[in-house]
Every structure is written in C-alpha cells, then in structure tokens.
C-alpha cells in the first residue's frame, strides 16, 4: 500500500478511491484516434459522463481539444490566444 496523501481522515469501513492517468499517454491515444478517424473519413465525437463534469471531465475535454487543434493547426496553434493575452491551463 502507498500513501498518496497523509492526514485524510476516514471512518471505519469507508471506501476511498483514486485514479491516475498519464497525460502523455492520453494525448498519444487521442492523436492516434483522430488520425485514424481522419484517414477513414469519420467524424469524431467526444462523450463524457455528466456526473463527473465538476472534477475530471474539464481536464479530459481540454486535453482532447488541445490535441485536436495541435493535429489540425500545428503545434503552435495556441500562440494566437497568448498574443491576445488569453491563457489556458491544459
């Protein structure tokens, strides 16, 4: 067992759950799927579980959008936003 965060108070019998996802692995997967869909002339649609929208889905959605624009517009796609003073955390 590995302690991920010390000092988290739990009651007897309470279930504590956590997950970890590699951003680089997610980006590589999304990029490969977008390339595959483009090669086959398919449309891509992203569906996320509505109950998770407060926590993980904005991060997942942001990664997919980031990879989509990187594939479609090239690696410097976000520069236009930065020039205008807009930022994003992806």
HUSUL-V339121 format. One line per field, one symbol per residue. phi: phi as a letter, one per 30 degrees, with the letter a starting at -180 (. if undefined). psi: psi as a letter, one per 40 degrees, with the letter a starting at -180 (. if undefined). A space follows every 10 residues. Layout:
phi: ???
psi: ???
//
This chain:
phi: .bddadiddb ceidccbbbb bdddddeddd dddddddddc icdcbccbdd dcedccdedd dddddededd ddcjdcedee ddddicbacb
psi: ihhdhiehhi iheihhiiih hhdddddddd ddddddddde fiihhhhihd eeddcddddd dddddddddd ddeidfdedd dddeeiiig.
//
